[in-house]
Structure formats: C-alpha cells, structure tokens
Amino acid sequence: MKVKNFRFLSFMLVFFSAYSPIFSQPKLLDVSSKVNYDIEMHLNGGTQNPANKETCASDMARILMADEMVTVIPAGKKVNLENFAGTSGSQVINAYKIAKHEVTQELYMAVMGENPSYFKDDPDDGEIQEKRPVECVTWYEACDFCNKLSELLGLTPCYDKSYNCNYNSNGYRLPTESEWEMAARGGVAGGWDNIYAGSNKIKEVAWYRGNSDEKTHEVGKKKPNSLGLYDMSGNVWEWCDSRWEPSSSYRVDRGGSWSRDDGCKVFYRSYGSPNNSFSRLGLRLACSVF
C-alpha cells in the first residue's frame, strides 16, 4: 500500500512538473495584460538577449498601433486652405492620418525601453497607469521615437540626422500644425465651429485645470470629436512638426493640458524650445498617405 502511494505521488509530481507553466504563468486575459506582461519581462530585465528585446518591442508596437491611425484626408485627395493654423496666404494639406490617442506610456516604453514621464504612479480610480499619456519628452526625443517606431514596424523613418522631415516617407512623424488643427476641428467630418475638439463644452472633451486634479489621465476617457479622436483638447500639449516662425528654432505645440483651460481651444497656439520637456507636454502620431 505504501509503495502504491509512493508511485502515485511520483506520477503526480511528474505530471505537475511537466505542466507547471500552465499553472504558474499569469493569465493573459486581453491584449493589454499581454502587453504589460511582455514589456515587464522583456524590456525591464526579463531577458538579456538584445535580439529578443527588439522582437518583443516590435510585437508590442504592432499590437498597440493596431487600428490606431485615423484617415483625415484620404489618399489622392488634398485640401486648400487660406490663412489657416497660424499661416498667411494659401496652403495645401495633403493626404494624411493621425492617431486616435496621444502616445501612451506603454507604447513609448515598448519602443524606447524607458518611461520619462513625471506622472508614473497614482492614476485616478479606475484608470490604467500605462495608458496615461507619456510626457516630459523633448521635441527631438519625440522625433526619435517616431523614427524608432517606424523602424520596428518596417517603415521608412521620416526624420534625418538633422531632424528634417521627409513627408514622402511612409513612417510615423509628428503632425504639422495645420494637420493638427484640421484633425482637431474634425476634418471633413465637421465640427469646425466648436471651440474645443468635439464640443463647445470643455468638460465633455478635455482634462483641464478645472477637472484634472493637477495630473494626467488615461487617454480616451472623454468624448471624442467627429473623427473619433480623443484628448485633442486637454490632458497634455502635443508637439507639432512646425516652427513657430520660419526663422525660429521654437516648435509649435497644440491642444492645451491638464494645467490650464484656455490652451484647450482648437485655435489656441503655443510653442517651446525643442530641447524643453514638461509634465504637461506629450505627442500624437501622424503619417502621410499615398
């Protein structure tokens, strides 16, 4: 009887040993949990193999960018505008897409392997920390991120070593100021008379000084505009691929942030040194369409 018990015990030990990964691995309930698990394992010391890190970063970027880009002007089309978005005279806006959301901390970390954000903890109740917007990113770092993301996804980077943008590349980049404002106003989908991106009531679409509790919030929690774009008013300012003036080194940023309310208006313009970074300043992706 003792021998039989010993054999049965041995069999069970072998069984559980062989199948222990099934019982010990975290249960990946959805894409977000898989992303968080893999980022922790592969980007925060889970593996020392650079090739594995690169593969993981590519996989995570592909998951997080799925269905993220929204067409503002379709391929083969263009829009002519007069005296628009801080410019004088006529200009042409060619076909492009823009991201639904501001770049999140999880996407930035997946691509760059680090999180520069000031707001790294204490998310609002019910909000996911990793889905808060990344901030404390300089304009140059934002361009580097765009290039790295493009490379990971097999696209041609837009920025050269001098940070000049090639709009004929198929990679990701920052939106021009005109592209940003056109998207914020709703593009051809309408809503150009709204004061904020998607509404005349700031509290419907924005995290701003009056409701932010002086911090950023998970992206996509407010009402989108007519294009389905979130947080184009408030949460964090967004770098644009435009200079404040043709001869200026300052870059434009748009959209306002958690720290104020007047900047959240779709027509409000601001700027900053490309070397500066703040907890109220992040980015949103754009890409040309051919």
C-alpha positions in Angstrom: 0.0 0.0 0.0 2.8 2.4 0.8 4.6 1.5 -2.4 1.4 2.3 -4.4 1.0 5.6 -2.7 4.7 6.4 -3.4 4.2 5.6 -7.1 1.0 7.6 -7.3 2.8 10.6 -5.7 5.7 10.3 -8.1 3.3 10.2 -11.0 1.6 13.4 -9.8 4.9 15.2 -9.3 5.9 14.3 -12.8 2.6 15.5 -14.1 2.6 18.8 -12.4 6.3 19.3 -13.2 5.6 18.8 -16.9 2.6 21.1 -17.0 3.7 23.6 -14.4 3.9 26.5 -16.9 0.2 26.2 -17.4 -0.5 26.7 -13.7 2.3 29.2 -13.0 2.0 31.7 -15.9 0.0 34.8 -15.5 -3.4 34.5 -17.2 -3.3 36.8 -20.2 -6.9 37.9 -20.3 -6.6 40.5 -23.1 -4.2 42.4 -25.3 -3.4 45.0 -22.6 -2.5 42.4 -20.0 -0.2 40.6 -22.5 1.4 43.9 -23.4 2.1 44.8 -19.8 3.4 41.3 -19.0 5.7 41.2 -22.1 7.0 44.7 -21.5 7.9 43.9 -17.9 9.5 40.6 -18.9 11.4 41.7 -22.0 12.1 45.4 -21.5 12.6 45.6 -17.8 15.3 42.9 -17.4 13.3 39.7 -18.1 15.8 38.8 -20.8 19.3 39.9 -21.6 19.2 39.0 -25.2 19.1 42.2 -27.4 17.5 40.3 -30.3 14.7 39.2 -28.0 14.1 42.7 -26.8 13.9 44.0 -30.3 11.5 41.3 -31.3 9.3 42.0 -28.3 9.4 45.7 -28.9 8.3 45.2 -32.5 5.5 42.8 -31.4 4.3 45.2 -28.7 4.4 48.2 -31.0 2.4 46.3 -33.6 -0.3 45.3 -31.1 -0.6 48.8 -29.6 -0.7 50.5 -33.1 -3.4 48.2 -34.4 -6.4 50.3 -35.6 -4.8 53.4 -34.1 -4.5 55.6 -37.1 -7.5 57.6 -38.5 -7.7 59.0 -42.0 -8.2 62.7 -42.1 -7.6 63.3 -45.8 -7.8 60.1 -47.9 -5.1 59.1 -50.5 -5.3 61.0 -53.7 -7.1 64.0 -52.1 -5.8 67.3 -50.8 -7.3 70.4 -49.1 -6.6 74.0 -49.9 -6.9 76.4 -47.1 -6.4 80.2 -46.6 -4.7 81.8 -43.6 -5.1 78.6 -41.5 -3.4 77.5 -38.4 -1.0 80.4 -37.9 -0.1 80.8 -41.6 -0.7 83.7 -44.0 -1.8 83.0 -47.5 -2.9 79.7 -49.1 -1.5 76.3 -48.3 -2.2 72.7 -49.4 -2.7 69.9 -46.9 -2.0 66.5 -48.5 -3.4 63.1 -47.6 -2.6 62.0 -44.0 -3.6 60.0 -41.0 -3.5 60.9 -37.3 -3.6 58.8 -34.2 -6.8 58.4 -32.2 -4.9 58.9 -28.9 -1.9 60.7 -27.5 1.1 58.4 -27.3 0.8 56.4 -24.1 3.4 55.5 -21.6 3.1 51.8 -22.5 3.7 52.5 -26.2 6.7 54.8 -25.5 8.2 52.3 -23.2 7.7 49.4 -25.6 9.6 51.4 -28.3 12.2 53.3 -26.4 12.7 51.0 -23.4 12.2 53.8 -20.9 9.4 56.0 -19.5 10.4 59.6 -18.9 7.1 60.7 -17.6 6.6 62.6 -14.4 3.2 61.0 -13.7 4.4 57.4 -13.3 2.0 56.5 -10.5 -1.2 57.4 -8.6 -3.6 57.2 -11.6 -7.2 58.2 -11.0 -9.5 55.5 -9.7 -10.5 53.1 -12.4 -7.7 54.3 -14.8 -4.8 52.3 -16.1 -1.4 53.8 -15.4 0.3 52.6 -18.6 -2.5 54.2 -20.7 -1.8 57.7 -19.4 0.0 59.9 -22.0 3.7 60.0 -22.0 5.1 63.4 -21.1 8.5 65.0 -20.3 9.6 64.3 -23.9 11.5 66.9 -25.8 10.7 67.6 -29.5 13.9 65.9 -30.5 13.0 62.8 -28.4 9.6 62.8 -30.0 11.1 62.7 -33.4 13.5 59.9 -32.3 10.5 58.0 -31.0 8.7 58.4 -34.4 11.8 57.0 -36.2 12.3 54.1 -33.9 8.6 53.1 -34.1 8.8 53.3 -37.9 11.8 51.0 -38.0 10.3 48.5 -35.6 7.3 48.2 -37.9 9.3 48.0 -41.2 8.5 51.6 -42.3 10.8 54.3 -43.7 11.7 56.8 -41.0 10.7 60.4 -41.7 13.4 62.3 -39.8 17.1 62.6 -40.9 20.0 63.2 -38.6 19.3 67.0 -38.7 15.7 66.3 -37.8 14.4 67.5 -41.2 11.1 65.6 -42.0 10.6 63.8 -45.3 6.9 63.9 -45.9 7.2 61.4 -48.7 8.3 58.7 -46.3 5.7 56.2 -45.1 6.8 56.2 -41.5 5.4 57.9 -38.4 6.0 61.6 -37.7 4.6 64.5 -35.8 1.6 66.3 -37.4 2.2 69.7 -38.9 0.4 72.5 -37.1 -2.2 72.7 -39.9 -2.7 68.9 -39.9 -3.2 69.0 -36.1 -5.8 71.8 -36.2 -7.6 70.3 -39.2 -7.9 67.0 -37.3 -8.9 68.7 -34.0 -11.7 70.5 -35.8 -13.0 67.2 -37.3 -11.5 67.4 -40.8 -14.2 66.8 -43.5 -16.4 65.1 -40.8 -17.4 68.5 -39.5 -17.4 70.4 -36.2 -15.4 73.4 -37.3 -17.5 75.8 -35.3 -16.7 74.0 -32.0 -14.5 75.9 -29.5 -12.9 72.7 -28.3 -12.1 69.4 -30.2 -15.6 67.9 -30.5 -17.7 70.2 -28.3 -18.3 73.7 -27.1 -18.3 72.4 -23.5 -14.8 71.9 -22.3 -15.7 69.3 -19.6 -17.1 66.9 -22.2 -13.9 66.5 -24.1 -10.9 67.7 -22.0 -8.9 67.2 -18.9 -8.1 70.7 -17.9 -7.4 72.8 -14.8 -11.0 72.6 -13.6 -11.3 68.8 -13.5 -7.8 67.2 -13.8 -6.8 67.2 -10.1 -3.5 68.6 -11.4 -2.4 65.4 -13.2 -2.8 63.5 -16.5 -5.4 60.9 -17.1 -5.8 57.7 -19.1 -6.3 58.5 -22.8 -9.7 58.0 -24.4 -11.9 58.6 -21.3 -13.5 61.8 -22.6 -15.8 62.3 -25.6 -14.1 62.1 -29.0 -14.5 64.6 -31.8 -16.3 63.8 -35.1 -13.3 61.9 -36.4 -13.1 59.7 -33.3 -10.0 61.5 -32.0 -9.6 61.7 -28.2 -7.9 64.3 -26.0 -7.1 66.8 -28.7 -8.2 69.3 -26.1 -6.5 68.9 -22.8 -4.6 66.2 -21.0 -1.2 67.1 -22.5 0.0 69.6 -25.0 1.2 67.9 -28.3 4.3 68.6 -30.2 3.9 69.5 -33.9 6.3 69.3 -36.8 6.1 73.1 -37.4 8.2 76.0 -36.4 6.7 78.9 -34.5 8.1 81.2 -37.2 10.0 80.3 -40.4 13.3 81.5 -38.9 12.6 80.4 -35.3 14.1 77.3 -33.6 10.9 77.1 -31.4 8.4 74.3 -32.3 4.7 74.6 -32.1 2.7 72.7 -29.5 -1.1 72.5 -29.5 -4.2 71.3 -27.6 -3.7 72.5 -24.0 -3.2 70.4 -21.0 -4.3 69.3 -17.5 -2.8 72.6 -16.1 -5.0 75.2 -17.8 -8.1 75.7 -19.8 -7.6 78.5 -22.4 -5.0 76.4 -24.3 -7.6 73.7 -24.9 -9.3 75.7 -27.6 -8.7 74.3 -31.1 -7.3 77.6 -32.4 -5.0 78.3 -29.5 -1.3 78.3 -30.5 1.7 77.8 -28.3 5.4 77.0 -28.7 8.5 75.8 -26.9 12.2 75.1 -27.3 12.8 71.7 -28.9 15.1 70.9 -26.0 12.5 71.5 -23.3 10.3 68.9 -21.7 7.4 69.3 -19.3 4.9 67.1 -17.4 2.2 68.9 -19.4 3.7 68.2 -22.9 3.5 65.0 -24.9 2.8 63.9 -28.5 0.5 62.4 -31.1 1.5 60.5 -34.2 0.7 61.3 -37.8 1.7 59.8 -41.2 1.4 60.7 -44.8 -0.9 58.7 -47.0 -0.1 57.7 -50.6 
